[in-house]
Amino acid sequence: MRVKNPVVVITGASSGIGRATALRFAAKGARLVLAARGAESLEDVAGACRKRGAKAIAVPTDVTDVGAMEELAARAEQEFGRLDVWVNNAAVGAFGLLTEIPPKDFQRVLDVNILGYVNGARAALPRLRAQGTGVLINVASIVAEIPLPYSAAYSISKAAVRSLSISLRSELAREGVDGVKVCTVLPATIDTPFYQNAANYTGRRPKAMPPVYTAERVAKAIVGLVDRPRRETVAGGLAGRLLVLQHKMTPDAVEATTARQVDRSQLSRRQSAPVTSGNLHQASQGIRKTSTGGGWHGRRRTAQRRIGTAALLAAGMLAVRKRLG
């Protein structure tokens, strides 16, 4: 799909991947409709997009509200006359054992991360179908392929997002709608405020688990899908793609290794953390200033990423040799 100055709706646009994606689309002249719960942080990113020469409006929205999502799509049409791209990106998380996360918090993760995407698809697809062109992009996660311990709700939700995309592609194919594409993005570990904002019931401080990549890398992948739609793409370098491949070949080994890494690298053994529901029931701006990054992508972490990639390559080669031998 090649449309000059496309009209793009992005949910979860106030921070992290959503913010980086908005800024990248802005640099390419897109007309933006930005959605998130926090009005102040949302207007901040809209202003940053305007400084890059883009037209951008901020529409405070809770993605779990069906009516609000329909109004979001209608607002795009009212302001710009059409809808070309819809990016489902808003997501929340909760760290903790399944039995320790309060049911209402577990449910909230599923509501935002699954029903929020369903509501987005319900609002976007009828409009894209009617004009015969458009791209729906669902931001899932690499945990859709390799679920993590202490993140059951998040892992479940991202696997569901992946399934949603497949179902929607199948429906469009059956209807013969060739011009509307549904794409899934699977980010690896990304440097965003997610870890500071998530609910936490582990008693341990959550951290981004190396290798860590920038939100801008994911934004580049998302924007690239508009011109060259793909069913699914892993965003985050060679390590992420290799991990997905390894999991298909040796699932037991990868799951065991990943579980150990979570316990050693994602949840701090030195720094404790208070019990919190994070941004599940309030906008992130109510917790701290929103931003694109979370401070996890320094030089040391870049070096860790390279070492981690090399280790994964070596492990992958060993696994292949054992499998062929």
C-alpha positions as a Markdown table, in Angstrom:
| # | Residue | x | y | z |
|---|---|---|---|---|
| 1 | Met | 0.0 | 0.0 | 0.0 |
| 2 | Arg | 1.6 | 3.3 | -1.1 |
| 3 | Val | -0.5 | 6.3 | -0.1 |
| 4 | Lys | 1.0 | 9.8 | 0.2 |
| 5 | Asn | 0.4 | 11.3 | 3.7 |
| 6 | Pro | -1.6 | 8.3 | 5.0 |
| 7 | Val | -4.0 | 8.7 | 7.8 |
| 8 | Val | -2.7 | 6.6 | 10.7 |
| 9 | Val | -4.3 | 5.8 | 14.1 |
| 10 | Ile | -2.0 | 4.6 | 16.8 |
| 11 | Thr | -3.2 | 3.3 | 20.2 |
| 12 | Gly | -0.8 | 3.4 | 23.2 |
| 13 | Ala | 0.8 | 6.4 | 21.5 |
| 14 | Ser | 1.9 | 8.3 | 24.6 |
| 15 | Ser | 5.1 | 6.3 | 25.4 |
| 16 | Gly | 7.4 | 3.5 | 24.3 |
| 17 | Ile | 6.8 | 1.8 | 21.0 |
| 18 | Gly | 3.7 | 3.8 | 20.3 |
| 19 | Arg | 5.5 | 7.1 | 20.8 |
| 20 | Ala | 8.4 | 6.1 | 18.7 |
| 21 | Thr | 6.1 | 5.0 | 15.9 |
| 22 | Ala | 4.1 | 8.2 | 16.0 |
| 23 | Leu | 7.3 | 10.2 | 15.6 |
| 24 | Arg | 8.6 | 8.1 | 12.8 |
| 25 | Phe | 5.3 | 8.3 | 10.9 |
| 26 | Ala | 5.3 | 12.1 | 11.5 |
| 27 | Ala | 8.7 | 12.4 | 9.9 |
| 28 | Lys | 7.3 | 10.8 | 6.8 |
| 29 | Gly | 4.3 | 13.2 | 6.6 |
| 30 | Ala | 1.6 | 11.0 | 7.9 |
| 31 | Arg | -1.6 | 12.5 | 9.3 |
| 32 | Leu | -1.9 | 11.1 | 12.8 |
| 33 | Val | -4.7 | 10.3 | 15.2 |
| 34 | Leu | -3.0 | 9.4 | 18.5 |
| 35 | Ala | -4.8 | 7.5 | 21.3 |
| 36 | Ala | -3.9 | 6.7 | 24.9 |
| 37 | Arg | -5.5 | 7.2 | 28.3 |
| 38 | Gly | -3.4 | 10.1 | 29.5 |
| 39 | Ala | -4.4 | 13.4 | 27.9 |
| 40 | Glu | -1.4 | 15.4 | 29.0 |
| 41 | Ser | 1.2 | 12.9 | 27.7 |
| 42 | Leu | -0.8 | 12.3 | 24.6 |
| 43 | Glu | -0.8 | 16.0 | 23.7 |
| 44 | Asp | 2.9 | 16.1 | 24.4 |
| 45 | Val | 3.7 | 13.5 | 21.7 |
| 46 | Ala | 1.1 | 15.1 | 19.3 |
| 47 | Gly | 3.0 | 18.4 | 19.7 |
| 48 | Ala | 6.3 | 16.6 | 19.0 |
| 49 | Cys | 4.8 | 15.2 | 15.8 |
| 50 | Arg | 3.6 | 18.6 | 14.7 |
| 51 | Lys | 7.1 | 20.0 | 15.2 |
| 52 | Arg | 8.2 | 17.4 | 12.6 |
| 53 | Gly | 5.7 | 18.9 | 10.1 |
| 54 | Ala | 2.9 | 16.3 | 10.5 |
| 55 | Lys | -0.7 | 16.9 | 11.2 |
| 56 | Ala | -1.6 | 15.2 | 14.5 |
| 57 | Ile | -4.5 | 15.2 | 16.9 |
| 58 | Ala | -4.7 | 13.6 | 20.4 |
| 59 | Val | -7.8 | 11.6 | 21.3 |
| 60 | Pro | -7.7 | 10.3 | 24.9 |
| 61 | Thr | -9.2 | 6.8 | 24.7 |
| 62 | Asp | -9.5 | 3.7 | 26.8 |
| 63 | Val | -9.2 | 0.8 | 24.3 |
| 64 | Thr | -11.4 | -1.4 | 26.4 |
| 65 | Asp | -14.4 | 0.9 | 25.7 |
| 66 | Val | -16.0 | -0.3 | 22.5 |
| 67 | Gly | -17.8 | 3.0 | 22.0 |
| 68 | Ala | -14.7 | 5.1 | 22.5 |
| 69 | Met | -12.8 | 3.0 | 19.9 |
| 70 | Glu | -15.6 | 3.5 | 17.4 |
| 71 | Glu | -15.4 | 7.3 | 18.1 |
| 72 | Leu | -11.7 | 7.2 | 17.6 |
| 73 | Ala | -12.1 | 5.7 | 14.1 |
| 74 | Ala | -14.9 | 8.2 | 13.3 |
| 75 | Arg | -12.6 | 11.1 | 14.5 |
| 76 | Ala | -10.0 | 10.0 | 12.0 |
| 77 | Glu | -12.6 | 10.2 | 9.2 |
| 78 | Gln | -13.9 | 13.5 | 10.4 |
| 79 | Glu | -10.5 | 15.2 | 10.6 |
| 80 | Phe | -8.8 | 13.7 | 7.6 |
| 81 | Gly | -11.6 | 12.1 | 5.4 |
| 82 | Arg | -10.3 | 8.6 | 5.5 |
| 83 | Leu | -8.4 | 5.9 | 7.4 |
| 84 | Asp | -5.4 | 4.1 | 5.9 |
| 85 | Val | -3.5 | 2.5 | 8.8 |
| 86 | Trp | -4.5 | 1.3 | 12.2 |
| 87 | Val | -1.8 | 0.3 | 14.7 |
| 88 | Asn | -3.1 | -1.7 | 17.7 |
| 89 | Asn | -0.3 | -1.1 | 20.2 |
| 90 | Ala | -1.7 | -0.2 | 23.7 |
| 91 | Ala | -0.7 | -2.8 | 26.2 |
| 92 | Val | -0.1 | -3.3 | 29.9 |
| 93 | Gly | 1.6 | -6.0 | 32.0 |
| 94 | Ala | 1.7 | -7.7 | 35.4 |
| 95 | Phe | 4.7 | -9.5 | 36.9 |
| 96 | Gly | 4.0 | -12.3 | 39.4 |
| 97 | Leu | 3.1 | -15.9 | 39.9 |
| 98 | Leu | -0.3 | -16.8 | 38.5 |
| 99 | Thr | -1.6 | -17.4 | 42.0 |
| 100 | Glu | -0.3 | -14.1 | 43.4 |
| 101 | Ile | -1.7 | -11.7 | 40.9 |
| 102 | Pro | -5.2 | -10.5 | 41.9 |
| 103 | Pro | -7.9 | -11.7 | 39.6 |
| 104 | Lys | -9.0 | -8.1 | 38.7 |
| 105 | Asp | -5.5 | -7.2 | 37.7 |
| 106 | Phe | -5.0 | -10.4 | 35.6 |
| 107 | Gln | -8.4 | -9.7 | 33.9 |
| 108 | Arg | -7.3 | -6.1 | 33.2 |
| 109 | Val | -4.2 | -7.2 | 31.3 |
| 110 | Leu | -6.4 | -9.5 | 29.2 |
| 111 | Asp | -9.0 | -6.8 | 28.6 |
| 112 | Val | -6.5 | -4.2 | 27.5 |
| 113 | Asn | -4.2 | -6.4 | 25.5 |
| 114 | Ile | -6.8 | -8.7 | 23.8 |
| 115 | Leu | -10.2 | -6.9 | 23.8 |
| 116 | Gly | -8.4 | -3.6 | 23.2 |
| 117 | Tyr | -7.1 | -5.1 | 19.9 |
| 118 | Val | -10.4 | -6.7 | 19.1 |
| 119 | Asn | -12.1 | -3.3 | 19.6 |
| 120 | Gly | -9.5 | -1.7 | 17.4 |
| 121 | Ala | -10.0 | -4.2 | 14.6 |
| 122 | Arg | -13.8 | -3.9 | 14.9 |
| 123 | Ala | -13.5 | -0.1 | 14.4 |
| 124 | Ala | -10.9 | -0.2 | 11.6 |
| 125 | Leu | -11.8 | -3.1 | 9.4 |
| 126 | Pro | -15.3 | -2.0 | 8.2 |
| 127 | Arg | -13.7 | 1.3 | 7.0 |
| 128 | Leu | -10.7 | -0.3 | 5.4 |
| 129 | Arg | -13.0 | -2.9 | 3.7 |
| 130 | Ala | -15.3 | -0.1 | 2.4 |
| 131 | Gln | -12.4 | 1.7 | 0.6 |
| 132 | Gly | -10.7 | -1.5 | -0.4 |
| 133 | Thr | -7.3 | -0.7 | 0.9 |
| 134 | Gly | -5.5 | -0.3 | 4.2 |
| 135 | Val | -3.3 | -1.9 | 6.8 |
| 136 | Leu | -4.1 | -3.2 | 10.3 |
| 137 | Ile | -1.0 | -3.7 | 12.3 |
| 138 | Asn | -1.1 | -5.7 | 15.6 |
| 139 | Val | 1.9 | -5.3 | 17.9 |
| 140 | Ala | 2.2 | -8.6 | 19.7 |
| 141 | Ser | 5.5 | -9.8 | 21.2 |
| 142 | Ile | 8.1 | -12.4 | 20.9 |
| 143 | Val | 6.5 | -13.9 | 24.1 |
| 144 | Ala | 3.7 | -15.0 | 21.8 |
| 145 | Glu | 6.1 | -17.6 | 20.6 |
| 146 | Ile | 8.0 | -18.1 | 23.8 |
| 147 | Pro | 5.8 | -17.4 | 26.9 |
| 148 | Leu | 7.6 | -16.3 | 30.0 |
| 149 | Pro | 7.3 | -17.3 | 33.7 |
| 150 | Tyr | 5.9 | -14.6 | 36.0 |
| 151 | Ser | 4.2 | -13.0 | 33.0 |
| 152 | Ala | 1.3 | -15.4 | 32.3 |
| 153 | Ala | -1.3 | -12.8 | 31.6 |
| 154 | Tyr | 0.9 | -10.8 | 29.2 |
| 155 | Ser | 2.1 | -14.0 | 27.5 |
| 156 | Ile | -1.4 | -15.2 | 27.0 |
| 157 | Ser | -2.6 | -11.9 | 25.7 |
| 158 | Lys | 0.2 | -11.7 | 23.1 |
| 159 | Ala | -0.4 | -15.2 | 21.9 |
| 160 | Ala | -4.0 | -14.2 | 21.5 |
| 161 | Val | -3.1 | -11.2 | 19.4 |
| 162 | Arg | -1.1 | -13.4 | 17.1 |
| 163 | Ser | -4.1 | -15.7 | 16.7 |
| 164 | Leu | -6.3 | -12.7 | 16.1 |
| 165 | Ser | -4.2 | -11.6 | 13.2 |
| 166 | Ile | -4.3 | -15.0 | 11.6 |
| 167 | Ser | -8.1 | -15.2 | 12.0 |
| 168 | Leu | -8.6 | -11.8 | 10.4 |
| 169 | Arg | -6.3 | -12.6 | 7.5 |
| 170 | Ser | -8.3 | -15.8 | 6.9 |
| 171 | Glu | -11.6 | -13.9 | 7.0 |
| 172 | Leu | -10.4 | -11.3 | 4.5 |
| 173 | Ala | -9.1 | -13.9 | 2.2 |
| 174 | Arg | -12.4 | -15.8 | 2.3 |
| 175 | Glu | -14.2 | -12.5 | 1.4 |
| 176 | Gly | -11.8 | -11.8 | -1.4 |
| 177 | Val | -10.6 | -8.5 | 0.1 |
| 178 | Asp | -7.0 | -8.4 | -1.3 |
| 179 | Gly | -6.3 | -4.7 | -0.7 |
| 180 | Val | -6.6 | -4.9 | 3.1 |
| 181 | Lys | -3.6 | -6.4 | 4.9 |
| 182 | Val | -3.3 | -7.6 | 8.5 |
| 183 | Cys | 0.3 | -7.6 | 9.9 |
| 184 | Thr | 1.7 | -8.8 | 13.2 |
| 185 | Val | 4.9 | -7.4 | 14.8 |
| 186 | Leu | 6.7 | -9.5 | 17.4 |
| 187 | Pro | 9.1 | -7.2 | 19.3 |
| 188 | Ala | 11.9 | -8.7 | 21.3 |
| 189 | Thr | 13.0 | -7.1 | 24.6 |
| 190 | Ile | 12.6 | -3.4 | 23.9 |
| 191 | Asp | 13.8 | -0.3 | 25.9 |
| 192 | Thr | 10.5 | 1.3 | 27.0 |
| 193 | Pro | 9.0 | 2.4 | 30.3 |
| 194 | Phe | 7.0 | -0.9 | 30.3 |
| 195 | Tyr | 9.0 | -2.4 | 33.2 |
| 196 | Gln | 8.6 | 0.6 | 35.5 |
| 197 | Asn | 4.9 | 0.9 | 34.7 |
| 198 | Ala | 3.8 | -2.7 | 34.9 |
| 199 | Ala | 1.9 | -4.2 | 37.9 |
| 200 | Asn | 4.3 | -6.1 | 40.1 |
| 201 | Tyr | 3.6 | -8.8 | 42.7 |
| 202 | Thr | 7.0 | -10.5 | 42.8 |
| 203 | Gly | 8.7 | -8.3 | 45.4 |
| 204 | Arg | 11.6 | -7.9 | 43.0 |
| 205 | Arg | 12.4 | -5.0 | 40.7 |
| 206 | Pro | 11.7 | -5.9 | 37.0 |
| 207 | Lys | 14.3 | -5.1 | 34.4 |
| 208 | Ala | 14.6 | -5.4 | 30.6 |
| 209 | Met | 16.2 | -8.7 | 29.9 |
| 210 | Pro | 19.2 | -8.6 | 27.5 |
| 211 | Pro | 19.5 | -8.4 | 24.6 |
| 212 | Val | 17.6 | -5.1 | 24.6 |
| 213 | Tyr | 16.7 | -3.1 | 21.5 |
| 214 | Thr | 15.4 | 0.4 | 21.0 |
| 215 | Ala | 11.8 | 1.3 | 20.5 |
| 216 | Glu | 12.8 | 3.1 | 17.3 |
| 217 | Arg | 13.8 | -0.3 | 15.8 |
| 218 | Val | 10.2 | -1.5 | 16.3 |
| 219 | Ala | 8.8 | 1.8 | 14.9 |
| 220 | Lys | 10.9 | 1.3 | 11.8 |
| 221 | Ala | 9.5 | -2.2 | 11.3 |
| 222 | Ile | 5.9 | -0.9 | 11.8 |
| 223 | Val | 6.2 | 2.0 | 9.4 |
| 224 | Gly | 7.9 | -0.3 | 6.8 |
| 225 | Leu | 4.8 | -2.6 | 6.8 |
| 226 | Val | 2.7 | 0.1 | 5.3 |
| 227 | Asp | 4.6 | 0.0 | 2.0 |
| 228 | Arg | 5.5 | -3.6 | 2.2 |
| 229 | Pro | 2.9 | -5.6 | 4.3 |
| 230 | Arg | 4.1 | -8.9 | 5.7 |
| 231 | Arg | 2.1 | -11.5 | 7.6 |
| 232 | Glu | 4.5 | -11.4 | 10.6 |
| 233 | Thr | 7.8 | -9.8 | 11.4 |
| 234 | Val | 10.2 | -10.1 | 14.4 |
| 235 | Ala | 11.5 | -6.7 | 15.4 |
| 236 | Gly | 14.7 | -6.6 | 17.4 |
| 237 | Gly | 17.6 | -7.9 | 15.4 |
| 238 | Leu | 19.1 | -11.3 | 14.8 |
| 239 | Ala | 18.8 | -12.5 | 18.4 |
| 240 | Gly | 15.0 | -12.3 | 18.3 |
| 241 | Arg | 14.6 | -14.0 | 15.0 |
| 242 | Leu | 17.1 | -16.8 | 16.0 |
| 243 | Leu | 15.2 | -17.4 | 19.3 |
| 244 | Val | 11.9 | -17.9 | 17.5 |
| 245 | Leu | 13.6 | -20.3 | 15.1 |
| 246 | Gln | 15.3 | -22.2 | 17.9 |
| 247 | His | 12.1 | -22.5 | 19.8 |
| 248 | Lys | 10.5 | -24.2 | 16.8 |
| 249 | Met | 13.4 | -26.7 | 16.7 |
| 250 | Thr | 14.2 | -27.3 | 20.4 |
| 251 | Pro | 11.2 | -26.0 | 22.4 |
| 252 | Asp | 12.1 | -27.7 | 25.7 |
| 253 | Ala | 15.7 | -26.4 | 25.8 |
| 254 | Val | 14.7 | -22.9 | 24.8 |
| 255 | Glu | 11.9 | -22.7 | 27.4 |
| 256 | Ala | 14.1 | -24.0 | 30.2 |
| 257 | Thr | 16.9 | -21.5 | 29.3 |
| 258 | Thr | 14.5 | -18.6 | 29.0 |
| 259 | Ala | 12.9 | -19.4 | 32.3 |
| 260 | Arg | 16.3 | -19.3 | 34.0 |
| 261 | Gln | 17.2 | -16.1 | 32.3 |
| 262 | Val | 14.0 | -14.5 | 33.5 |
| 263 | Asp | 14.8 | -15.5 | 37.1 |
| 264 | Arg | 18.4 | -14.2 | 36.8 |
| 265 | Ser | 18.1 | -11.2 | 34.5 |
| 266 | Gln | 14.5 | -9.9 | 34.4 |
| 267 | Leu | 13.7 | -9.9 | 38.1 |
| 268 | Ser | 16.4 | -8.4 | 40.2 |
| 269 | Arg | 17.8 | -10.5 | 43.1 |
| 270 | Arg | 19.4 | -7.4 | 44.6 |
| 271 | Gln | 16.6 | -4.8 | 44.4 |
| 272 | Ser | 13.3 | -5.3 | 46.0 |
| 273 | Ala | 10.1 | -3.6 | 44.8 |
| 274 | Pro | 6.8 | -2.8 | 46.5 |
| 275 | Val | 3.5 | -4.4 | 45.4 |
| 276 | Thr | 1.8 | -2.2 | 42.8 |
| 277 | Ser | -0.9 | -2.4 | 40.2 |
| 278 | Gly | 1.2 | -0.1 | 38.1 |
| 279 | Asn | -0.7 | 1.5 | 35.2 |
| 280 | Leu | -3.4 | -1.2 | 34.9 |
| 281 | His | -6.1 | 1.1 | 36.3 |
| 282 | Gln | -4.6 | 4.5 | 35.7 |
| 283 | Ala | -2.7 | 6.2 | 32.9 |
| 284 | Ser | 1.1 | 5.9 | 32.9 |
| 285 | Gln | 1.4 | 9.7 | 33.3 |
| 286 | Gly | -0.2 | 9.2 | 36.8 |
| 287 | Ile | 2.9 | 7.2 | 37.8 |
| 288 | Arg | 5.8 | 9.0 | 36.1 |
| 289 | Lys | 6.6 | 11.1 | 33.1 |
| 290 | Thr | 6.1 | 9.2 | 29.9 |
| 291 | Ser | 8.9 | 8.7 | 27.4 |
| 292 | Thr | 10.0 | 6.5 | 24.5 |
| 293 | Gly | 12.8 | 4.8 | 26.4 |
| 294 | Gly | 13.1 | 3.3 | 29.8 |
| 295 | Gly | 16.8 | 3.7 | 30.3 |
| 296 | Trp | 17.7 | 0.0 | 29.5 |
| 297 | His | 19.7 | 0.6 | 26.3 |
| 298 | Gly | 23.1 | 2.0 | 27.3 |
| 299 | Arg | 26.5 | 1.0 | 26.0 |
| 300 | Arg | 26.9 | -1.8 | 28.4 |
| 301 | Arg | 23.6 | -3.3 | 27.4 |
| 302 | Thr | 24.5 | -2.9 | 23.7 |
| 303 | Ala | 27.6 | -5.0 | 24.5 |
| 304 | Gln | 25.5 | -7.5 | 26.3 |
| 305 | Arg | 23.2 | -7.7 | 23.3 |
| 306 | Arg | 26.1 | -8.6 | 21.0 |
| 307 | Ile | 27.4 | -11.2 | 23.5 |
| 308 | Gly | 23.9 | -12.6 | 23.8 |
| 309 | Thr | 23.5 | -12.8 | 20.1 |
| 310 | Ala | 26.8 | -14.7 | 19.7 |
| 311 | Ala | 25.8 | -17.1 | 22.4 |
| 312 | Leu | 22.4 | -17.8 | 20.8 |
| 313 | Leu | 24.1 | -18.3 | 17.4 |
| 314 | Ala | 26.5 | -20.9 | 19.0 |
| 315 | Ala | 23.6 | -22.6 | 20.8 |
| 316 | Gly | 21.6 | -22.7 | 17.6 |
| 317 | Met | 24.4 | -24.3 | 15.6 |
| 318 | Leu | 24.9 | -26.9 | 18.4 |
| 319 | Ala | 21.2 | -27.7 | 18.4 |
| 320 | Val | 21.1 | -28.1 | 14.6 |
| 321 | Arg | 24.1 | -30.4 | 14.7 |
| 322 | Lys | 22.5 | -32.5 | 17.4 |
| 323 | Arg | 19.3 | -32.6 | 15.5 |
| 324 | Leu | 21.0 | -33.6 | 12.2 |
| 325 | Gly | 23.3 | -36.1 | 14.0 |
